[in-house]
Amino acid sequence: MGTALVYHEDMTAARLLWDDPECEIECPERLTTALESLQQRGLEQRCLRLAAREASEEELGLVHSPEYVAMLRGTQALGTRELQALSGQYDAIYFHPNTFHCARLAAGAALQLVDAVLTGAVHNGLALVRPPGHHSQRAAANGFCVFNNVAIAAKHAKQKHGLHRILIVDWDIHHGQGIQYIFEDDPSVLYFSWHRYEHGRFWPCLRESDADAVGQGQGRGFTVNLPWNQVGMGNADYVAAFLHVLLPLAFEFDPELVLVAAGFDSAVGDPEGQMQATPECFAHLTQLLQVLAGGRVCAVLEGGYHLESLSQSVCMMVQALLGDPVPPLSGCMEPHRSALESIQSVRAAQAPHWMSLQEQGHCGLGWEVGSHLGLPVSGSNSEPPLDVAPVLSPSTGSPEGRLSPLLPGGPEFKAAAAQAVAALSSLLDQLRLHPTPSVRTAVALTALDAALLLPPDVLHQEGSAPQEETQVWARPHEALAQDKALTALGKVLYLLDGILDGQVSSGIAATPAPAAAATLDVAIRCGLSHGAQRLLCVAVGQLDRPLDLADDGRNLWLNIRGKEAAALSMFHVSMPLPETTGGFLSCVLALVLPLAYGFQPDLVLVALGPAHGLQNPQAALLAALLRGPAGGRVLVLVEEESTPQLAGVLVRVLRGEAPPSLGPFSRASPEDMQALEHLRGQLGPQWKMLQVAGEATGQGSGWMLGALGTSCFRALRGDCPLGSGVLPGTAHGSARGPSTSSQLLLQCCDLGAWRRPGWKSLHPGTDTTTWPPGPVNRHRHGSPAAVSRPALRPLGAPAALRGRPALPPTPRQ
């Protein structure tokens, strides 16, 4: 078992036969360049290569109408002029005599991959295909897409393999409205999409792409839209979206299969997305998805039009699918304000449908937002934030520490293009300077060795640090004076040196229970003195932070199963161990991982000390998720008295396998959520990855007056005049005033009767409307063009046509 790569060279046959600047970016080189990069990096050779097959017309009929399939079949006999005329009837589509064959291969590749994963032939895989599929609808090609490859694969998995819960993650920069339409009333498919939206001004300019479009009928709550209302979103924004939106819902949903509509136009340098996420970010996102569904992840290529960014992003994703450690994320890990607004909007829209969001309530809003509203921010106590600034990589850009949003065609956009070149070059340099260690996982165990069966690629470490060095480190600790403890410490130090020197990626070491705290103390100090600039220690159980450990920003201590929820400093955090599945997941996703990604450690130490209380699946999930922030450099310390089953599951997740299921989802207790809210409220101002709200929040990306729509709330109560740009208690306008969306909403207020842009007026005698507000970018690329505003279509109506307003919309069938 391993990773499948499904491909067929015939998918490069279709190409544009006439001049069309809008369509020319969807070219065969998208596949050939990506495949060449996989070959050059030695990744293709490590995959199981499968030649794509054509999907049968019966399989295509799982999603598409017979008439539509017959029309496409007929394109094989058409000449260039006829093909161009037919293409003009659809939105951003070109047909070629080989389109039908290529599109059947693309759909068939997705089916082949799903079959290989669900029959156990491979763990996971990537279908490298074109044309893409996620815009395609039942009877309409759309946005370069002919057959909806991912939707067909999901229907096939349900019909042939009997699956009942499928998660589709669409990280293409365009909304996959085709997938949404197909499954919007189906509770067996959870569809998550983030997409460039810009308050409805970016293609496909659909009302149903906003956060409060949550599905229809029985499918309400199973469509999750996260709209990006500014360009320039980066690594921190994407990871925050996963931690605070997607993963809580996904764990509660408990999918049997994860399908990824893998569009890389959301990566740095792409002319479509104009985003700033670097290729290694997609490896981290892939790793986060691999803890779901037993690791059964099937990725299908969608968009991606900057060839170098596309190819490197594909390589990063395949590296993660293979289980390799991935490079740490670069740049400042602080989400954009606009991203936080979008995250809060979707959480508010989805909260009625998901326990995991209901139980969190307003947890983690951040001290700044809560204080401006006069709300408590940390459970029952309203405490001021900690006043210590994090010692992190220097940031550039706006006063918020982030790059300012890009203006298409402006100097910032040109600078971003240069930054894309620099980011890709930096990634390649990092890969050359820090190659993947030859040993993925090593173990230094003693009492467990006889009962533990190790996979053949796991190194059983027999070496030990020099006795003199071990004795020097052990001297301050009485608990390390005994020979048994000293021997175990020598093995820990030897393994730690191997990880820091790049010889080993991760490891597990055992220590006697009485010496657990002393061994952890030595490991921390040794790690910091041997090259780790920032070390994260996650101590589970009865393990106290060493009293004389410097609180200098180089070490972040996080104790789970502490006596109480407390943040003695921003680098010393204690949290009781939650009692339920939901509580544990909230602790990990809403506290541990945001802190880890915000801290950006060089090394992670996970210590399972006395009375740690974790079940094996919980320990495995924690270790698996902590592989990402430090680029795979994780050392887990366990007690010698631990069971072989615990050591075995830890070995498997550190070498890249999926952790076992946590079991049925159960709601967190009020006490656990109050403790978590207490910490997030106290730590949020310093650790920005903890925050889940911007200043203007509420359902519909700020267009509805949500309970926490802070800009609107302040303006309505008179605290901040519209357009002043200064918030109460701030000087010189250093904080932002009301957002554009908030001003728009307030302009629509009329003595308590307000109308939402895109909906019919509530004023009597009027039935006109505007949608979307302001200039619209109805093209996949280029500067926004001012066009007439089309009348609102009902929620769930067919896609707006791009650049061809004279054509009627294609009805969904």
C-alpha positions in Angstrom: 0.0 0.0 0.0 1.1 3.5 -0.7 0.1 6.5 -2.8 -1.4 6.3 -6.3 -0.7 8.7 -9.1 -3.3 8.5 -11.9 -2.4 10.1 -15.2 -2.7 9.6 -19.0 -0.8 11.5 -21.6 -3.9 11.7 -23.8 -5.2 14.3 -21.4 -2.8 16.8 -23.0 -4.3 16.4 -26.4 -7.0 19.0 -26.1 -5.9 22.6 -26.6 -7.3 26.0 -27.6 -7.6 26.2 -31.5 -8.4 30.0 -31.7 -7.6 33.2 -29.9 -9.3 33.6 -26.6 -7.3 35.3 -23.9 -9.7 34.1 -21.2 -9.3 30.4 -22.0 -5.7 30.2 -23.1 -4.4 29.7 -19.6 -6.0 26.2 -19.4 -3.3 24.5 -21.4 -1.7 21.1 -21.7 1.5 22.4 -20.1 -0.3 22.4 -16.8 -0.1 18.6 -16.7 3.3 18.1 -18.3 5.1 20.7 -16.1 3.6 19.2 -12.9 4.5 15.6 -14.0 8.1 16.7 -14.9 8.5 18.3 -11.4 7.3 15.1 -9.7 9.8 13.1 -11.7 12.7 15.5 -11.0 12.0 15.4 -7.3 11.8 11.6 -7.4 8.2 11.6 -6.1 6.6 10.0 -9.2 8.9 7.0 -8.9 7.7 6.4 -5.3 4.0 6.4 -6.3 1.9 3.5 -7.8 1.4 4.7 -11.3 -2.1 4.0 -12.7 -3.0 4.8 -16.3 -6.3 6.6 -16.4 -9.3 4.9 -18.0 -12.2 6.5 -19.7 -15.4 6.8 -17.6 -18.3 5.0 -19.2 -21.3 7.0 -20.2 -23.3 5.2 -17.5 -20.8 6.5 -14.9 -21.0 10.0 -16.4 -24.8 9.7 -16.0 -24.4 9.6 -12.3 -24.1 13.4 -12.5 -24.8 14.5 -16.1 -27.8 14.3 -18.3 -27.8 12.0 -21.3 -28.5 14.9 -23.7 -25.4 16.7 -22.4 -23.2 13.7 -22.7 -24.5 13.1 -26.3 -23.7 16.7 -27.2 -20.2 16.3 -26.0 -19.8 13.0 -27.8 -20.8 14.9 -31.0 -17.9 17.4 -30.7 -15.5 14.7 -31.9 -16.8 15.2 -35.5 -16.9 19.0 -35.5 -14.6 21.4 -37.3 -12.8 24.4 -35.7 -15.5 26.9 -36.6 -18.3 24.7 -35.3 -16.4 24.0 -32.1 -15.8 27.8 -31.6 -19.5 28.5 -32.2 -20.5 25.8 -29.7 -18.0 26.9 -27.2 -19.5 30.4 -27.3 -22.7 29.1 -25.9 -21.0 28.3 -22.6 -19.1 30.4 -20.1 -15.3 30.3 -20.5 -15.2 27.0 -22.3 -13.4 25.8 -25.4 -14.0 22.5 -27.2 -11.5 20.5 -29.2 -12.1 17.3 -31.2 -10.3 15.4 -28.3 -12.2 17.1 -25.5 -14.7 14.3 -25.1 -11.9 11.7 -24.8 -9.8 13.9 -22.4 -12.8 14.7 -20.2 -13.8 11.0 -20.0 -10.2 10.2 -19.0 -10.3 12.9 -16.3 -13.5 11.5 -14.8 -12.3 8.0 -15.2 -9.0 8.8 -13.4 -11.0 10.1 -10.4 -13.0 6.9 -10.4 -9.9 4.7 -10.7 -8.3 6.5 -7.7 -11.4 6.1 -5.5 -11.6 2.4 -6.4 -7.9 1.9 -5.5 -8.2 3.6 -2.2 -11.5 2.0 -1.1 -10.4 -1.5 -2.1 -7.2 -1.0 0.0 -4.8 -1.1 -3.0 -3.4 2.2 -1.9 -3.8 4.5 1.1 -4.4 7.7 -0.9 -3.5 9.4 -4.2 -3.7 12.1 -6.7 -5.4 12.1 -10.1 -3.5 14.5 -12.3 -6.1 15.5 -14.8 -7.5 18.0 -17.2 -10.0 19.4 -18.1 -11.0 20.3 -14.5 -14.5 19.7 -13.2 -15.8 21.5 -10.2 -17.8 24.2 -12.2 -19.5 21.7 -14.5 -23.2 21.2 -13.9 -25.7 18.5 -14.9 -26.3 19.9 -18.4 -23.7 22.6 -18.8 -20.0 23.0 -19.2 -18.6 26.0 -17.3 -15.3 27.6 -16.4 -13.0 25.3 -18.3 -14.9 22.3 -16.7 -16.6 19.6 -18.9 -17.5 16.7 -16.6 -17.6 17.2 -12.8 -14.9 14.7 -11.9 -15.1 15.0 -8.1 -18.9 14.9 -8.0 -18.9 11.8 -10.3 -16.3 10.2 -8.0 -18.5 10.9 -4.9 -21.6 9.5 -6.5 -19.6 6.4 -7.5 -18.2 5.9 -4.0 -21.8 6.0 -2.6 -23.2 3.7 -5.3 -20.5 1.1 -5.8 -18.8 1.1 -2.4 -21.8 1.9 -0.2 -20.3 4.9 1.5 -22.6 7.1 3.7 -20.4 10.0 4.6 -18.1 11.8 2.1 -16.2 15.0 2.7 -15.3 17.1 -0.3 -12.7 19.9 0.3 -12.5 22.4 -2.6 -9.5 24.7 -2.1 -9.6 26.0 -5.7 -9.8 29.8 -5.7 -13.1 29.8 -7.6 -16.3 28.6 -6.0 -17.1 25.1 -7.2 -20.8 25.9 -7.7 -21.2 22.7 -9.8 -20.4 20.5 -6.9 -22.6 22.6 -4.6 -25.6 22.3 -6.9 -25.2 18.6 -7.2 -25.1 17.9 -3.4 -26.8 20.9 -1.9 -29.7 18.7 -0.6 -27.7 15.6 0.2 -26.7 15.1 3.9 -24.3 12.3 3.0 -21.8 14.7 1.3 -20.2 17.5 3.3 -19.0 20.1 0.8 -16.5 22.7 2.0 -15.3 25.5 -0.4 -13.2 28.5 0.1 -13.1 30.9 -2.8 -12.2 34.4 -3.8 -15.5 36.3 -3.5 -15.0 40.0 -2.8 -18.6 40.5 -1.7 -20.0 38.9 -4.9 -17.8 40.9 -7.3 -15.5 38.0 -8.3 -16.6 35.2 -10.7 -18.9 33.3 -10.6 -20.6 36.3 -8.9 -23.1 34.1 -7.2 -25.3 34.9 -4.2 -25.1 31.3 -3.2 -21.3 31.4 -2.9 -21.6 33.5 0.4 -21.2 32.1 3.9 -24.9 31.8 4.6 -25.7 29.5 1.7 -25.6 26.3 3.8 -27.6 23.9 1.6 -31.2 23.0 0.9 -33.7 20.7 2.7 -32.1 17.8 4.4 -28.8 19.0 3.2 -28.8 22.2 5.3 -25.5 22.5 7.1 -23.7 20.2 4.7 -22.7 23.1 2.3 -19.9 25.2 3.9 -18.8 28.3 2.0 -15.9 30.4 3.2 -15.7 33.5 1.0 -12.4 35.5 0.7 -13.4 39.1 0.4 -9.9 40.4 -0.3 -6.9 39.1 -2.3 -3.6 38.4 -0.7 -4.6 35.7 1.7 -1.7 33.5 2.8 -0.6 30.6 4.8 -2.0 31.8 8.1 -5.4 32.5 6.6 -5.6 29.0 5.0 -4.5 27.2 8.2 -6.9 29.2 10.3 -9.8 28.3 8.0 -8.9 24.6 8.5 -8.5 24.8 12.3 -11.5 26.9 13.1 -14.0 25.9 10.4 -13.3 22.8 8.4 -11.7 20.4 10.9 -14.3 20.9 13.7 -17.1 20.1 11.3 -15.2 17.3 9.6 -14.4 15.4 12.9 -18.1 15.7 13.9 -19.2 14.5 10.4 -16.7 11.6 10.6 -16.2 11.0 6.9 -15.4 7.6 5.3 -13.6 9.2 2.4 -12.1 12.6 1.7 -12.1 14.0 -1.8 -10.0 17.1 -2.5 -10.9 19.4 -5.4 -7.2 20.4 -5.6 -7.1 23.7 -7.4 -3.8 25.5 -7.1 -4.9 28.8 -8.4 -5.2 29.6 -4.7 -1.3 29.5 -4.5 1.2 32.4 -4.7 1.8 33.8 -8.1 -1.4 32.6 -9.8 -3.1 35.3 -11.9 -6.5 34.0 -11.1 -6.4 34.0 -7.3 -3.8 36.7 -6.5 -3.2 35.0 -3.2 0.0 34.5 -1.2 -0.1 30.9 0.1 3.2 29.2 -0.6 3.4 25.7 -2.1 4.3 24.1 1.3 1.1 25.3 2.7 -0.8 22.7 0.6 1.4 20.0 2.1 0.3 21.1 5.6 -3.4 21.2 4.5 -3.0 17.7 3.1 -1.5 16.5 6.4 -4.4 17.9 8.3 -6.8 16.1 6.1 -5.0 12.8 6.4 -6.1 12.4 10.1 -9.6 12.0 8.7 -11.3 8.9 7.2 -8.4 6.6 8.2 -6.2 8.6 5.8 -8.3 7.8 2.7 -7.7 11.0 0.8 -8.3 11.2 -3.0 -7.1 14.5 -4.6 -8.2 15.5 -8.1 -6.5 18.4 -9.9 -8.7 21.4 -10.6 -7.2 24.8 -11.4 -3.7 26.3 -11.3 -2.3 28.5 -14.0 1.1 29.7 -12.8 3.1 26.7 -14.0 5.9 26.9 -11.5 3.6 27.5 -8.6 1.3 24.8 -9.7 4.0 22.2 -10.2 5.7 22.9 -6.8 2.3 22.9 -5.0 1.5 19.5 -6.6 4.9 18.2 -5.5 4.3 19.4 -1.9 0.9 17.7 -1.8 2.3 14.4 -3.1 5.1 14.6 -0.6 2.5 14.8 2.2 0.5 12.0 0.7 3.6 9.8 0.8 3.9 10.5 4.5 7.1 12.5 4.3 7.7 15.4 6.7 7.0 18.7 5.0 8.8 22.0 5.2 7.7 24.4 8.0 5.5 27.2 6.9 7.2 30.5 6.2 6.2 34.0 7.0 4.2 35.7 9.8 1.4 33.4 11.0 -1.2 36.1 11.6 -4.5 35.9 9.7 -5.8 39.0 7.8 -8.6 40.9 9.4 -10.7 40.2 6.4 -10.1 36.4 6.7 -11.2 36.5 10.4 -14.4 38.3 9.3 -15.1 35.5 6.8 -14.3 32.8 9.3 -16.6 34.3 11.9 -19.3 34.6 9.2 -19.2 31.0 8.2 -19.1 29.8 11.9 -22.1 31.9 12.6 -24.0 30.5 9.6 -23.1 26.9 10.4 -23.5 27.0 14.2 -27.2 26.0 14.1 -26.3 22.8 12.3 -23.1 21.6 14.2 -22.5 20.8 17.9 -18.8 21.5 17.5 -19.6 25.1 16.8 -22.6 25.5 19.2 -20.5 24.4 22.1 -17.8 26.9 21.4 -20.2 29.8 21.3 -18.2 33.0 21.1 -15.1 31.3 22.3 -11.9 32.7 21.0 -13.3 36.0 19.7 -10.2 37.8 20.9 -9.8 40.4 23.5 -9.8 43.3 21.1 -13.1 42.5 19.6 -14.8 41.5 22.9 -13.5 44.5 24.8 -14.9 47.0 22.2 -18.3 45.4 22.6 -18.0 45.4 26.4 -18.2 41.7 26.5 -16.2 39.3 28.8 -13.5 37.5 27.0 -12.4 34.7 29.2 -15.2 32.6 30.7 -16.6 34.0 33.8 -13.7 36.4 34.4 -13.0 39.4 32.2 -9.2 39.7 32.4 -6.8 41.9 30.5 -4.6 40.4 27.9 -1.0 39.4 28.6 1.3 42.2 27.7 4.3 40.3 26.4 5.0 40.4 22.7 5.9 37.1 21.0 9.4 36.6 19.8 8.7 35.5 16.2 10.1 36.0 12.8 9.9 39.7 11.8 7.0 40.6 9.7 6.6 43.1 6.8 3.8 45.0 5.3 0.9 46.7 6.9 0.9 48.0 10.5 -1.0 44.9 11.4 2.1 42.9 10.5 0.6 41.5 7.4 0.9 42.2 3.7 -1.7 44.7 2.6 -4.4 43.4 0.2 -3.4 43.6 -3.5 -5.0 45.8 -6.1 -5.2 43.9 -9.4 -2.9 45.5 -12.0 -1.4 47.9 -9.5 2.2 48.2 -8.3 1.4 45.9 -5.3 0.3 43.2 -7.7 3.6 43.5 -9.6 5.4 43.3 -6.3 3.4 40.2 -5.4 4.4 38.6 -8.7 8.1 39.2 -7.8 7.3 37.8 -4.3 5.9 34.7 -5.9 9.2 34.1 -7.7 11.1 34.7 -4.5 8.8 32.4 -2.5 9.3 29.5 -5.0 13.0 30.1 -5.1 13.1 30.1 -1.3 11.3 26.8 -1.2 13.6 25.1 -3.6 16.6 26.4 -1.7 15.1 25.1 1.5 14.6 21.7 0.0 18.2 21.6 -1.3 19.7 22.8 2.1 17.4 20.6 4.2 16.6 17.4 2.4 14.2 14.9 3.8 16.1 12.8 6.4 16.9 9.3 5.3 15.3 7.9 8.4 11.7 9.0 8.9 11.2 7.6 12.4 13.5 6.0 15.0 12.6 4.4 18.4 14.7 4.2 21.5 12.7 1.8 23.7 13.8 -0.7 26.2 11.1 -2.7 28.1 8.7 -2.4 25.2 11.1 -3.7 22.5 10.2 -7.4 22.9 6.5 -6.9 22.4 6.6 -4.2 19.7 6.7 -5.1 16.1 8.2 -2.3 14.1 7.6 -1.5 10.4 10.8 -2.3 8.4 11.6 1.3 7.6 11.5 2.3 11.3 15.0 2.5 12.8 15.5 0.7 16.1 18.1 2.9 17.7 20.8 1.2 19.7 23.2 4.1 20.1 23.5 6.3 23.1 25.1 9.6 23.9 28.6 9.5 25.4 28.5 8.6 29.1 30.3 11.7 30.2 27.9 14.0 28.4 24.9 12.1 29.7 26.2 12.4 33.3 26.8 16.1 32.9 23.2 16.7 31.8 21.9 14.4 34.6 23.9 15.9 37.5 21.3 18.4 38.6 18.6 15.8 38.9 18.4 13.2 41.7 15.9 11.2 39.7 18.5 10.5 37.0 21.1 9.1 39.4 20.0 5.5 39.0 21.6 3.5 36.2 18.3 2.7 34.5 17.3 6.3 34.3 20.8 7.3 33.1 20.8 4.7 30.3 17.4 5.9 29.1 18.5 9.5 29.2 21.5 8.6 27.0 19.2 7.1 24.4 17.0 10.2 24.5 19.9 12.6 24.0 21.3 10.5 21.1 17.9 10.4 19.4 17.4 14.2 20.0 20.8 14.9 18.4 19.8 12.8 15.4 16.6 14.9 14.9 18.4 18.2 15.3 21.2 17.2 12.9 18.7 16.2 10.2 19.6 12.5 10.2 16.2 11.4 11.7 12.9 13.2 11.2 11.0 12.0 14.4 11.3 9.6 17.2 9.9 7.9 20.3 11.9 7.3 23.5 11.0 5.6 26.8 12.0 6.7 30.2 11.2 5.4 33.7 8.2 7.0 35.3 10.1 8.5 38.3 12.5 10.2 35.9 9.9 11.5 33.4 10.0 15.1 34.6 13.8 15.2 34.9 14.3 13.7 31.4 11.9 16.2 29.9 13.8 19.0 31.6 17.1 17.8 30.1 15.5 17.3 26.7 14.3 20.9 26.6 17.6 22.4 27.7 19.6 20.1 25.4 17.4 20.9 22.4 17.7 24.7 23.0 21.5 24.5 23.4 22.0 22.2 20.3 20.4 24.4 17.7 16.6 24.7 18.3 15.7 28.4 18.2 12.1 27.8 19.3 11.0 24.6 21.1 7.4 23.7 21.8 6.8 21.3 24.7 3.4 19.7 25.0 3.4 18.0 28.4 0.5 15.7 29.1 0.0 14.5 32.7 1.6 15.3 36.0 4.5 17.2 34.6 5.3 20.7 36.0 7.3 23.3 34.1 10.9 23.5 35.4 11.0 26.5 37.7 14.3 27.9 36.4 13.4 27.5 32.7 13.8 31.0 31.1 10.6 32.6 29.9 12.4 34.2 27.0 10.2 33.3 24.0 12.4 30.4 22.9 10.3 27.8 24.7 6.5 27.4 24.7 5.3 25.1 27.5 1.8 23.7 27.1 0.5 21.4 29.8 -2.6 19.3 29.2 -4.2 17.8 32.3 -3.0 20.8 34.4 -4.9 21.5 37.6 -6.7 24.5 36.1 -6.8 26.6 32.9 -4.1 29.2 33.4 -1.7 31.3 31.3 1.0 32.4 33.7 2.6 34.0 30.6 2.1 33.8 26.9 4.7 31.0 26.9 3.4 29.1 29.9 -0.1 27.6 29.4 -2.0 25.0 31.4 -5.2 23.3 30.4 -7.2 20.5 32.1 -7.7 17.4 30.0 -11.2 17.5 28.5 -13.4 14.5 29.3 -15.2 14.0 26.0 -14.3 13.6 22.3 -15.7 17.0 21.4 -13.8 18.6 24.3 -10.5 17.0 23.3 -10.9 18.0 19.7 -11.7 21.6 20.7 -8.6 21.7 22.9 -6.4 20.5 20.1 -7.9 22.4 17.2 -8.8 25.6 19.0 -5.8 25.9 21.4 -2.9 23.5 20.8 -2.5 23.8 17.0 -3.1 27.6 16.8 -0.4 28.1 19.4 1.9 25.6 17.6 1.5 27.2 14.2 1.7 30.7 15.7 4.9 29.8 17.6 6.6 28.2 14.5 8.9 25.9 16.5 12.0 24.1 15.2 11.3 21.1 17.4 8.3 19.7 19.2 8.6 17.6 22.4 5.5 15.6 23.3 5.8 14.1 26.8 3.2 11.6 28.0 4.0 11.7 31.7 2.5 10.0 34.8 -1.3 9.8 34.8 -1.5 11.4 31.3 -5.0 10.0 30.8 -4.9 10.0 27.0 -6.4 7.1 25.2 -4.3 5.6 22.4 -6.3 7.3 19.6 -6.0 10.7 21.3 -2.3 10.4 21.8 -1.9 9.3 18.2 -4.0 12.3 16.9 -2.0 14.8 19.0 1.3 13.5 17.7 0.1 13.3 14.1 -1.2 16.9 14.1 2.0 18.2 15.7 4.1 16.9 12.8 3.2 19.9 10.7 4.3 23.0 12.7 7.9 21.9 13.1 8.4 20.3 9.7 8.1 16.8 11.1 10.7 17.2 13.9 8.8 15.6 16.8 10.2 13.6 19.7 7.7 11.8 21.8 8.6 10.7 25.3 6.6 7.9 26.9 6.9 6.0 30.1 8.5 2.5 30.0 5.4 1.2 31.7 3.3 2.2 28.7 1.6 -0.4 26.6 3.1 -1.7 23.3 -0.1 -0.7 21.6 0.5 3.0 22.5 4.1 2.9 21.3 3.0 1.1 18.1 0.3 3.6 17.2 2.7 6.5 17.8 5.3 4.9 15.5 2.7 4.6 12.8 1.5 8.2 12.9 5.0 9.6 13.1 5.9 7.8 9.9 2.9 9.3 8.2 0.0 6.9 8.7 -3.4 8.0 9.8 -4.3 7.8 13.5 -7.2 5.5 14.6 -10.7 7.0 15.0 -11.6 8.7 18.2 -15.0 7.1 18.1 -18.4 8.8 18.2 -18.5 12.5 18.6 -19.7 13.7 22.0 -20.3 17.2 23.1 -17.8 19.0 25.3 -18.8 19.7 28.8 -19.6 23.3 29.8 -16.7 23.3 32.2 -14.2 22.3 29.5 -15.5 24.9 27.1 -15.4 27.6 29.8 -11.7 26.7 30.5 -10.9 26.8 26.8 -12.7 30.1 26.4 -10.8 31.5 29.4 -7.4 30.7 27.8 -8.3 31.9 24.3 -9.6 35.2 25.6 -6.5 35.8 27.6 -4.0 34.6 24.9 -5.8 35.8 21.8 -4.2 39.3 21.5 -0.7 37.8 21.4 -1.4 34.6 19.5 -3.3 35.7 16.5 -3.9 32.2 15.2 -6.3 31.8 18.2 -8.7 34.4 16.9 -11.8 33.6 14.9 -13.4 37.0 14.3 -12.6 40.3 12.7 -14.1 43.6 13.7 -17.1 43.3 11.4 -18.8 39.9 11.6 -22.1 38.3 11.1 -23.7 36.0 8.6 -23.3 36.7 5.0 -19.8 38.2 5.1 -20.9 41.3 7.0 -24.2 41.9 5.1 -26.4 40.8 8.0 -26.4 42.6 11.3 -25.0 39.7 13.4 -24.9 39.9 17.1 -21.2 40.4 16.9 -21.0 42.7 13.9 -18.9 45.1 15.8 -18.5 47.9 13.3 -22.2 48.1 12.7 -22.9 47.8 16.4 -20.6 50.6 17.3 -22.0 52.9 14.6 -25.6 52.2 15.6 -25.0 53.0 19.2 -23.1 56.2 18.2 -19.6 55.2 19.4 -18.0 55.6 16.0 -19.3 57.9 13.2 -19.5 56.3 9.8 -16.3 56.7 7.8 -14.3 58.2 10.7 -11.9 55.3 10.7 -11.2 55.7 14.4 -12.4 53.3 17.0 -13.1 54.4 20.6 -10.0 54.3 22.7 -7.6 54.3 19.8 -5.3 57.1 18.7 -4.7 58.5 15.2 -6.9 55.9 13.6 -4.5 53.1 14.3 -7.4 50.6 14.3 -9.8 50.3 11.4 -13.2 52.0 11.4 -16.3 50.6 10.0 -15.8 48.3 7.1 -17.2 48.9 3.6 -19.7 46.1 4.2 -20.8 47.7 7.5 -21.3 51.1 5.9 -23.3 49.5 3.1 -25.5 47.8 5.6 -26.1 50.9 7.7 -26.9 52.9 4.5 -29.8 50.4 4.0 -31.2 50.9 7.5 -34.5 52.8 7.7 -36.0 53.1 11.2 -35.5 49.4 11.9 -36.4 48.3 8.4 -33.3 47.4 6.5 -32.7 45.7 3.3 -29.9 43.4 2.5 -28.0 44.0 -0.8 -29.1 41.3 -3.2 -32.6 41.0 -1.7 -35.8 42.7 -2.4 -36.4 45.9 -0.6 -38.6 45.8 2.6 -40.0 49.2 1.7 -43.6 48.9 0.4 -44.2 49.3 -3.3 -40.7 48.5 -4.5 -39.4 45.2 -5.9 -36.1 46.3 -7.5 -32.8 45.1 -6.3 -29.1 45.1 -7.0 -26.7 42.2 -7.1 -23.8 42.3 -6.5 -23.1 45.7 -5.0 -20.4 47.7 -6.9 -18.2 46.9 -9.8 -18.1 43.2 -10.8 -15.2 41.1 -12.0 -17.1 38.7 -14.2 -13.9 37.3 -15.8 -11.5 34.7 -14.4 -8.6 37.1 -14.6 -7.9 40.8 -15.2 -8.9 44.0 -13.4 -12.5 44.3 -12.2 -14.7 45.8 -14.9 -17.6 48.0 -14.2 -20.7 46.3 -15.7 -24.4 46.6 -15.3 -25.8 44.9 -12.2 -27.9 41.9 -13.0 -31.1 41.3 -11.1 -30.9 38.9 -8.3 -31.4 35.2 -9.1 -33.0 33.1 -6.4 -30.7 31.3 -4.0 -29.4 28.2 -5.7 -30.0 29.5 -9.3 -27.6 28.7 -12.1 -24.2 30.3 -12.5 -23.9 33.8 -13.9 -22.4 33.9 -17.4 -18.9 35.3 -17.5 -18.4 38.2 -19.9 -21.4 37.1 -22.1 -24.4 38.9 -20.5 -26.6 38.6 -23.6 -26.9 34.8 -23.1 -29.6 33.4 -20.9 -28.4 31.3 -17.9 -28.3 27.6 -18.3 -31.0 26.0 -16.2 -30.1 23.3 -13.7 -31.7 20.0 -14.4 
